[in-house]
Each structure stands twice: as structure tokens, then as C-alpha cells.
Amino acid sequence: LLSDIQIYSNNVPSESKSLFTSDLDQAALYKSGQLKALMDTKMIIVQNPQDQSLIVISPSEPTKEVLEHVNGLGQVKVIVAPNLGHHKHFIAFSQHYPTAQLYVPPGLIEKKQSLNQPLPPHTQVLLNTHHLSPDITQTLIEGDKTNEFVFFHIPTNTLITADFFYGTYSGTEPTTTWLTRLWYNVYRGGY
């Protein structure tokens, strides 16, 4: 039942022992080369309780602080760019974990090639049929310019999204929500 699903678009449940978030990064929205806004982004880390291996969704910039945080949780097994917009740090982050499986949504390999930023050769297009973990399922939401995968963390009934939900942030200042909604409308409107 949808009513049983917890939606945490800003933070994961504090009682979770296998879901972690890192908000040490900001995304810059540029138009015509000018900075328009800064928005916080979240890296989600799902830890497999059996072997402590990690799935990293929407990786942040691999700063020393981020890498120490991730390495303190376990071994990175999978790195995912969840949609066509959350890929800024995917290549740099994956270079620190050369044995990790790399997954991207349909269209991102071509997008990165057109930006002259080819992805590592072992990068695969994520499909609904891939099994990233026994605790995670994913579904591709196609359309617009995102091709976003949403993930469901079974043990905590948590829906994990990147850009699929907007304006549902709790505990943030109204300006952040307003800027997020504005960005979404610009992005969907042909930005």
C-alpha cells in the first residue's frame, strides 16, 4: 500500500541502520553560462546488512570528507547515476572504486559522450530487471529529460528518488522549496 511507504526526499529515516545520506554537495544551476542558483543535492548510500557492501546513488564530489564517510560504512559495490541530471560526479567518484559495478539510466552514455566525458567502459545501462541488492527494487520513470530510476528500500519501506518529487521537503526554509520548484519548472519547460 502506498500509505505504508515512507517518502524521504530530504533525509532518510533516523532509525535506519542501512540507509545513509550525505548532503555535502551543492548543484549549481547555470543558464547561458551564468550562475542562477545553488541547490543542495543528496547522495544516498544503501548498506547491505549481510556483508556491509554499499550501493551509492547519485554520488557526491569525491572530496576527502565524502570518501572517508563512504569508506567508513563499507565497500562500494554499486554506483548509480539515477537520472540524466545526476551525473556530475559519477566519473570522478567511480575512479575511487574501480571494482564497483556502474549503472546509468538509458540515454546517459550518449549524453556523456556528446559532452566529451565518456563513461568508464564497464558502465552498464540500468534495467528494471537488474538486481542491485535483495533489499532494493527499482523502476524506470521515462519521460521529459530525466529518465529517472526510483528505488524502493524494502526493509524501511522507503522510496528513494532524485528529481521525481519536488516541493515535499520538510524542515527546510521556504526559499529552498521555492527555488527547487522554480528549477523544476525551468528544467521541464525546455531549459
Secondary structure, DSSP 4 states (H G I P E B T S, - for coil): -GGG-EE-SS---TT-SSEEEEEEEEEEEEETTEEEEEEEEEEEEEE-TTT--EEEES-----HHHHHHHHTT--EEEEE--SSSS-TTHHHHHTT-TTSEEEE-TTHHHHHHHTT-PPPTTEEE--TT--SBTTEEEEEE--TTT-EEEEEEGGGTEEE-SSS--S--SSS-HHHHHHHHHHHHHHHTT-
